[in-house]
Amino acid sequence: MELAAESVQITSKDIVDYWLHLFPEIENEDKLHELLHTIQALSLEGLIERSLDRMYRSEMTVSAENAELAELLKLELSPYLRENAALERYVPFAHFVLPVVNAGLDSFIAELSKMDVAQDQNSFIENTVKHILDSLFELSYRVIVLEVNAARMNGELKGGTSQERLIYFSEQLLTDKEYLLSLYQEYPALIEILTIAKDNYYNFTLEIIRNTARHMPELEEKLNHGEPLGSLTRLETGAGDGHKGGKAVSILEFSCGRKLVYKPRSLELERGFNELLDWLNEQEIHQVLDFRTSQVYTVEDYGWMEFIENEECEDSFALERFYNRSGQILCLLYVLNSVDFHFENLIASGEYPMLIDMESIFHAVVKGEKKEVNSGYIKAREVINASVNMISLLPTQLSKRSGADEVSFDLGGLSVKEEQTIPIKSLFIDGIETDSVKVLRKDSVITPKSNNPVFEGQIVSSEDYVPHLKYGFEQLYRWMLSRKALVSGTVEKIFSSMRSRLIVKATASYGQLLKIASHPDFMRSQDDRRMILHRVAIKAPEVQRWIVQSEYEDLYQNDIPYFTVWINDTKIINSRNEECSDLLETSSMNAVQKKLAGLSEDDLNRQLEFIEMSYFNKRTDEADLTGVELGVQVNKLTPERWLKTAEEIGEHILKSSLSGTNDAGNRDKFWISTSLQGFEENIWKPDVLGFDMYNGNAGIALFLGYLGKITGREDFKEASFQAMEMPRSIMQNLEKDQPYSMGAFTGLPGIMYTLNKLAELYKDEDSIDFINTNMDTLLAMLPTDEIHDVIGGAAGALGIALSLYPSSNNRLRESSLQFAYASYEQLMRTCKEEAGMIYWPSVGDKSYSGFSHGSAGIIAYMHKLYTITGNQDILSNIIKALRFERNLYSAKDHNWFVSDRRDKVSNGWCHGAPGMLLSKLMLKQQGYTDTLLELEMDTAIRTTAQHGIGNNPTYCHGDLGNLAVLRYAAQARGDTRLLNQAVSAYQYLFDEVLSKEWNQKNMKSGWSLSLMIGITGFGYSMLKNYAPDEVPEFLWLQ
């Protein structure tokens, strides 16, 4: 029931406007019409007319709907429900859904009574009804909670306490058929979904029992050593996602004590994988351990397999064998182009890793839009997409903002060993015993299954066994490498006539859309629910239209969409067994044969590196310690060695690139590397590098450009411009609905910094023209910034604009100043002010103090703008911002708290004393002074010298950045001793770390090509120290 309100005339325009707000990506009514046409030939006008008809409820509509819903409520209560009245209290608000459960229950019981496989039919009926009650409550509680609150606010509830009023709603209003009918009439879409879910479950339960009874002799023979299974004592359904009419993996328990797993699909892939494992066992491969197969029995579209238990390893050697075998399994999954083997699809059974769901081997690639097909990006993306990291058996680390924090979580098959909070919101009911009950959104929790081995009662971590994992992978890979034709022929013989599942989108994305569609706003009208489900078609290319239509139909039935493919064909089959031809890039078998043909020593080494990189987030930082101290003594400086090593690094970077030709006809370059991702730069992930300065092409191009200029080598120069082709293309083809970063290091403005430097180095007017042409684009995107800081927000945009301002190009000079002012104004729009302080809450409302993410960097560039403009308002705001920053000083630590949480300090350019020192130095050099500035610089220098050196060799939060800042401090303050110490420390760092480690991959940074945390930064530091007057200090956008 809705809250009482004045009558408002709803027009067709109101309806269209409402629907348009469901699609921020869609600009107008015409685009909405196109979206509707993508899924089905729906007329927008027809939908509007139908919605208005329902809204004002013509007599014909009212009569038809009332009759149908009234019949549901008139049905005589099943004798079973009368005799088991306690079920009315099994779930909260059960009376809302009991009429739906009741419809069809007697038929279900009658069908069940015809089968004698169940030991206790009453128990089966009870469990079935309870499961349906649980399911229907999950689907309807958002509506019920809304109605409880509406009834409370309208004064319809009786009782002296909140609890009594809730009981009145549950036991009086919901048992009033007239009231219940009014709710059913208001939420017809919900009643439709509840009916579908109930019918599906009755039918599926009967299907399982009927099929099990029919195949009992075969199940006993194949899965129970010929011994009787006995009666079915328990059926546990819902052990997976619901597809094809709510069907899901289910667990069957028999009176003999045996458990079997029922799957509502053919298990031919499990049977085929067993055949492949048996064949490999027969080969008796040297240094390859035996595989264990699972017992399987399958028919055309359903089957059973043994229930595999999580068992302990007998000793430490069994543990090592488990991980050797896991490497072998990983190798098989790799050559079979497998995906989705996360922690729920692996069981550690003693020393044997057992895969329990093989439907996603032979993964196929759906056709998409043909863009940049000859670009180096496509080559790089294909390498990543075909790698071991896409299987999800290895650690699969993801991160996402959750409130004030960035939460990282791991879904990998070999790595989930403890409960994790994941920043994917689930709905929870709060205050369910009161009439103020409400629905809250909270982060979800995932718990380990049985995916990790157990030894002496403890779950074992795979990161301690990476060498064993790699060894198992390598041994089987080398054997297959030497017998490609044999393996290829065997794989084709076993699997060519089978079907595999096609995963078009992540299951979680479908689940989130269904969750959105369960909101009460979409339960009042089937048309509104249909409309929101059209979001599945957003950004779908025309070639995938048939797929999107199938996804929509499944979602409307409240199912997770399901597709399969013939392994030897390019057809796709949907959940209704409808086929569409030629939607795959190639058949799954062709792709696997290509993978097998491409096995090589280079590919083996690449995959072993991917395995190693996947464990970076689980490694400690101990190996990254440099041992550098500020007072270290060196014999002499070796600038020629600096340059030579920088040149070697440059040659390695060129050799590591993947080149191509983009759609504009220009040569481009891309790189694959591990890099730091996430807002806090705390997640290592191997991937194709992006466009930015921090991790990507703009940073690499900056280094290569200066390397080419100093060495006079044309190949470095050409590579620097080729590296910038992708960033330039991104700037020219921005997607309006995408949230692009506006910062200096992870954002679009950083592209302009590198292009400007290349233009200065090589007198390249084309780069200047490009910057001028695209400054308006940056201006237009500034208002979308919510990050604010130097690294990813408007302060970084301000810093970039000020770095462009000295240009001799008048147009660029004018536009950069305009961009600088706009960046400053954006910062003023987004700041918070209190107690004479201003500050910038970051994503999640945490306000940072430091240079890269906080106030210190913002202050430095605001003051630089002030020195150009003389605007006193800017100076006034700088003073207020300084108050906030100084308020976070920790006298105990002689440092600044990272954020207003005041829970930790740090010692890097990004957070802590070194970045603070940089900000103060910039203020001093720009002419700012106050009573605290010199004292703050003294403190920051001491803290940086004592705690900021020796931690790791990077620019972002390590020695390269901190030594650069100390060198700047020495020069700015005329401190010869500090300058000598900084230069000597750099020479020591070069001698003991940079020159030795850049190509050894002992440190995490040695694996990365990044400017800020990798070997590109190593090389850039060598150039900067070699030619300090020629090479700018990018760390503060010089």
Steps between C-alpha positions, in 0.01 A plus 500: 500500500633840405505801731199726467568777251322757296389384158757585234439469127778288349573566133682300236792742532521424872523129423771548238698729730478237775621229267781720370634555853553122519753539217746785567687384191203582274459858384144520371176324413627389159793317662257333741295381205818357341579314822152347511536394139835335577335243725161460343283690260326685781326824417581775747162649427330168569679463831404851602136437411499173695662665801245783502222244463627309802560818696146624456373144493230471242203285599612222266850498648374505857253224436751267333776548759266488799344177383837328459642620831175438686501141378843453654365613838180294468685170462425262783795463735691179444435235767876484548518870592200466732665209679837677516390844615843558656626573150315831523776612736793350310584830329393852593183622325427147376131582447600727212640208297300202634223537237768471231659197668158343542425515127644179361602341830235228487601411145863483608413268789292279273788465251749433779282224642532309172875462556649270759862615489459739796536342842274748682260684272373727777856618562543569128178698486600700807845580362348596164247737655766653724730556205222670304406715799866607533526577128175695481584697813834600341316621193228692683640643824589839348137553406375375838737726693380796296137410571562461874642851512220640283239343728676642805519851354133482393395397852365161391688293758364421847698430813665674792856420393696483180517122532125466552431714195727278291312192624174667407626554146626140469211318661201725443547708185679228301226248587230742385429381146367837392816673622720231349320530169567875499871428541496238227327748270756767577795270433400275209861468377601361838218246506602390150860442615390317815278271294781427254743420783250273677405309186863459401595354835211251516583385148875481554466302824278248326745486208792414728309229683347356182836489318678353799240224533519427126881466501548339839658177361755698298578731793565203727722339239698812397509702820466252788716202399191296411363523853142614578463871566181446697232763536541871444514659845577863420500736206695825533434730208637839401871412516561727202342764281152439360475450123241376251198520729670539836694175470815483712760253620355284779636256759331162550552291814410129513430263786827315431684817602609590148464853359463576131492831314218552251564748220223616264727480196697239315822398676668397176778753560573348842502158336728627223738664746518169690587327174778753438638449853490121460685531170768717660536252786555225245789697344700466826660840442830555676473747790122533450290363784189293450156661476190386684171493310151554636219250457238626256178374343325715241214491254399759242423807714559398859737283699650402833851498641656390824504742792868575561599556860764742626758268658826572680845441356681220678837674522703794369601303191132452414462878520780548251342242269167684527657816364700314236173353379333839521766629260427208268127570517569868431696398191212289371250776563733741321524298180125434507423877514320475833342772713305536825688249716464710814500382860157335479603269214797329668509248785822394670456128556816399678789539261269526198354827371157409364309722258126466551358701208649462154236685295728800436790323331521575125392857567392675180530865396188677376529731203508870586554831331798499265723779627878538484531143374863549393605701803764386743224519762314207346817292509565594861140438604503158335811406699328597826166339411671173412721493811487292817375806686164484324424152637435631856674201658790725600452791744252735338520826691238770451442828677215746533410796713274430797415810698821665615714197424623313200425132551702236318392141475613181333280246319774268374455124518831446677489800730175563690594369846316733734181699520512819295284807482432592140373845391202358317191617678248249629167585656434433867188549711544711811244506784290217361300471823385864494276714283806715421658210313726612217725363229871583521776458245816346643816350358475131433715229655652199328627201694749233394348183367714188480749635249816500714690197629493432871797373700495427872165675528620824341412647159817535294585809294600448139744795501746279690498247214537715188818314391310168515212650306737629231688171490182299437391744230839495329544122495166430334540798265839376379360153439214642292741736322696198377183314394274770358346286226427211738335723759308695237363184341400353836321818609311517171401134517365532854323835491408592141136383521428663837351828614649746748353796682545848357541764770402827335492716813599448861229326701529775760397764246183307419435453871540871568253586224245254639551653845435848360190370322363364829461852638135583580503769231526226239259257665190714439512466124628229268584777255727680749670171582543425133646844451766473772602157370582665167817620671648166395517646148700812592807524276428167334624505139249432226665167419400375847135594467378138508705435813358805676146397411564158655654656811193720542257208470690303766519798733128564465445145625731588793766264367872558451546493120651181367670422169688207357701444182587198293874466554560434131265770367429873522134461599369627832210326676290685757310367801199418282717292264464759225808530281668788324782437255829676445511708819844384612836626376598136450393165635619403848689205356681716245605737778634214711684350204656840435602520866663156481677587175633817662665328796863611519784572737415871486137434582598264783722766654225760462245278678745418780547875544125551512479234774769681698336840453163370615649452847647851535216611725580218741875567516656707774700812414820365653657417164445862389714655775798677344730537802575861403580754773537871455851514649640224280846560348587422137833507324392702199205594287458307175277705267612308190379178660171672582449582135613158376260321735216734406568411136488128585168550677371688195603214271324252728184713492507510119551125484207446740254703293223370278469711188229548242322751282196683630187596307656838420782320317765584759739259668427447870658320793359323806646320795394225737624536854398478860399832645340649808128555478227630728457841662764420763738353240507176698394226258763346272345369181648388167318658208537704183632835619268798461547854374610675820827630639495293818488148354453541130606624161529871583762419764693261275490751213637773726803287582556382143471855368776634723709188450481550124597865529798440729634198311410628155328171420213522254343169612432636848353818357272309263391266777407792725265642238360155419432448871293820500273385216271319742470790749429737210233262367334482840487879521337518159242227565385558855181323602282762663354272767837368620657643819844605380758609755600864471827474692860547397619143547199273443290738294453657161699822568816292544480425127546871435805516727685233303393637162619846598839367610538305174400811307769702680764232447436444130336827390184305423225745409253216443505415871439866590210513255358185655518651850334822385226309319414291805523752784127572466431130551690505829316815606166334432592197711631688804159529670478120516805478727433359847857407592649850538862399557825528301526141391146453371298819536461872437818594690696289252318673216603833656862385521501388136343827386767700682774285346363589155467872575864600420449381141610734223181409316258783580187291451630233735606761751151649506313170509725357773433798724128463435527129585697584816230741617228245422688236699534737794128584485416129495711454813314785669164349404588165653682604818350491848543787745478495876672675792700723267638201307432365154569144390403255229319178594614225270284219371348357816528826701853441624705822473872457433790722596778399260633609163353251257161441663448792733520862601877544469500451123188709452651787702825496300327539163243748628788721611671462164180632340496784753853607399379534139169673568547682832142406590469561877207258533736220400747603769223514758393147411860377514525623859179316590624182333831526688307509828343164420829348387681625811220370717606149391859537621608228745757637746564151626596371155656824369281436199150563369210261533400356163137607544255648744456154645833565675580129503833483316793694358701425188831587339452547128437759234139383498435518877710634784807712569673486156189627319445758773857618455444533126190714554683729744795535262271598214333759722836640604633520145180670387547768765265387775614532859356478850627426850471120468632431152873470575437294813275264304766455232762421766273238652407348164865479392600318820207259482557427132872442560434268796196305380451568130815341357564128452140381472481431126650646181193670350395856430152482651581384851867411496860614468486657155221738594630579846858560384368729226313704761804513729716614210243772426507603867879520501503717189217725617658558842863510391584193711816356339529221757147376437554523123818288522323249719210472256727460197717242680193309610380493140836367381483226765142420396614479141801280579324258734144493375405675175785374282474147639127452546335667203507177297509240778140506628591445862311813606139572411610821330734297278192336345329828417558726199331788684652846535386538860562151636709320239810487284393789277536708814842344562610611155348846530687560828827416324426756229398759757823455694705489179352816352323682787456825308358331193266243653205639701390364837162359400420413861393859557417570133803714434 
